[in-house]
Structures are given as C-alpha cells and as structure tokens.
Amino acid sequence: MRCPNCNYQGSRVVDSRPADDGSVTRRRRECEACHFRFTTFERIEQPQLLVVKKNGDRQEFSPEKLLRGIHRAFEKRPVSAEEQEEIVNRIERRVRDTGMREISSRELGEYVMDELAAMDDVAYIRFASVYREFKDINVFLKAMKDLEKRTSISDDAREIDE
C-alpha cells in the first residue's frame, strides 16, 4: 500500500476491524519509511449488476436510486430510515442470490412491491401508482384488489402458523 504522505510503497497494518455491517474491513496502517498513519477500507468486490429498462437500455443497479423511490413511498409513514434501508438490502440480496448479472426493471419492481405489501399498504399503493403508471381509477381499484388478495393470503398463512 502506497503511503499518502511520502509515496513509499511499504506499510504495515497496525489495527484491523470490521466496519459498516461487517462487509467492510477498516485497516489502520503505518508507513515503514516516514511512520505516517493512515486508514484504508477493504470490501468484497461484487460483480456489476445491470437493470434492463423497459426500452432495452441497461443501467448499473443503484441501491441509492431504489432507496429514493422507497423513501418517497414511505413519506410521512411510521417506517424508519433503517427499516427502509433494510428493504433495499433484502432486495439487493434477493437479486444477487439469483446469480444473474441482469434483472428487468419489471422484476425488480415486483420485488419492491412484495416488500412494501408486507410492510405498509399506503406505501404499496403509492409505489404501485408510479410503478404501474395508473392511468385511471379502474387501474387503481385493481391494485387495491391485488393488495387485498396479498393481505388475505398472508393473513391465512399466519393463521395456519398459529
């Protein structure tokens, strides 16, 4: 590792500990030449994940962009920012667990809809209204019926578990 102070190529690790959620390692280093101390961060390099848009364009998957959409859906709802970030983490894990390098925006949107339906009906409808591009009240009513079905199925599953 090159020293940022004197550009010497050698350094030794003084301290090493996990950072963030354990996906990053923070290392304190000391230059062997000038004894300057500095910090480096080491993370596993994930393969690039692409989202295939409706028009066929491909964009790099952006957890930040997904989080912005989820924040909008949960605006003024009793769901913390940490819970919203965890939704994004679960969705990203779900996508990466498929092993595929590309996912359609439609499929990604369905993953989000699954998460929102399980957490908050209002956020689900807000997200659905943008994602499904509601054109009139009939499309809105259909989304409400879909939500009602999802809710009754999950309620039935809970009753079976109990």
N, C-alpha and C positions, 0 to 999 in steps of 0.2 A: 504494500500500500504506500503510495507516494505521500510524503508529508506536505500539507498545505502551506507550511511556514517556509521550509527551506528546499523543498522538492526532492529530498533524499528518498531513495526507493525503499529503505528498510524501516519497519516499525514493529513494535511488539504489542500484543494485546495485554492490557492492564486489568480490564474488567469486561465481563460479558454477561448480559442478562436479556431475557425476553422483553419485548415491548409490544404495544397495542394488545391484540388478543392472542399473543403467542406466535403470530405469523411473521414477526419481525424480530431479529436479534440486534440489540444495541451493543456496540463494542467501543470501549474507551481504549485508545491506542496511544503509544508514546514513541516519538521518533527516536531512532537509535543514534542519530547524529546530533541534533540540537535539543533533544528531550522535550520538545513541544508536545502537548497532549491535545488530542482531537477525538471526535466521535464519528463512528461510521454506523450505518444501518445495513443489515443484510436481510434480504427477503427472497423467498422462493419465486422464481420467475414463472408465471403462469403462461400457458400458450394463449396467443391472441384469440379472442372470441369475437366473431362478427355477427351483426344483426342484419338480416336481409329484409329490407324495407318492401312495402307493397309494390313500388315501382321497379324493384330489382336491384336498387342501389345497395351497397354494403357499407355499413359503418361499424367502427370498433365499438364493442359493448362498453357502455359508460354507466357504472353504478351511480355516479353523481346525477346523471340525467334521469335515471329511473327514480332516484330518491326525490328529485324535484317534483316529478309527477305525483308521487305518493304523498309528499308534503301538501300539495295542492288539494288532493282528495281528502286528507285528514284535517284541513284547515278548520280551526275552531271546534275540533272534536277532542274527546278526552283520551288521546293516544299520544304517549311521549315520543320525543325525537329518537330516543334509544330504541323504542319498540319499532318505529318506522325503519330505522337503520337495520334492525334485525330482520325485518321483512325483506329488505334488499339483499342482505347476506344469505338468507334462505333461498331466495330466488336464484342468486348467482351460483350457490352450491348446487341447486337442482339442475341448472343448465350445465354446469361443468361436469356433474356426475353422469350426464348422458354420454360424455366423451366426444361429443360432436364439436366441431370448431365453428359451426354456423347454426344460427337459430332464426326462424322467421319472426318478424315483429308481431305477427298474429299469435304465434305460440307463446312468445314472451308476455304478451298482453293477457293471455289466458292464465298464465302462472300468477300474474299480478291479481287478476280477478279472483282466482282461487283464494289467495291470501287475504284479500280485502273482504270477501264474502264471509270468511271465517271470523273476522275481527269486528267489522263495523258496517252496518247496512248503508248508512249515509255515504261513507267513503266509497263503498262499492258502486252505488248509483252515480256518484259524482265522476268516478273514474270511467265507468261504463258509458256515461253520456258523451265523454270526449273520445274514448277509445272506439266505441261503436258508432260514433257520429250520428247521434239521434237526429232524425230528420223531422219527426212529428210525434204526437202524443202516443200513437199506436206502438211505435218502437220503444218508447219509454215504458208503456204498460207491459210489453213483452219482457223487458228487462226486469221489471218488478216481479212478474210471474216466475221468471227464471230464478230470481233471488229467493222467492218464497219456496220454490222446489228445493233449492240447495239447502235452505234453512230447515225445512221439514225433514229432509234426508239426514242431515247431521243431527237433528233432534232425535230422530228414530234410532240412529246409531248410538247416541248417548244413552237412550233408554235401554237398549239391549245390553250395553256395557254394565249398567247399574243393575 
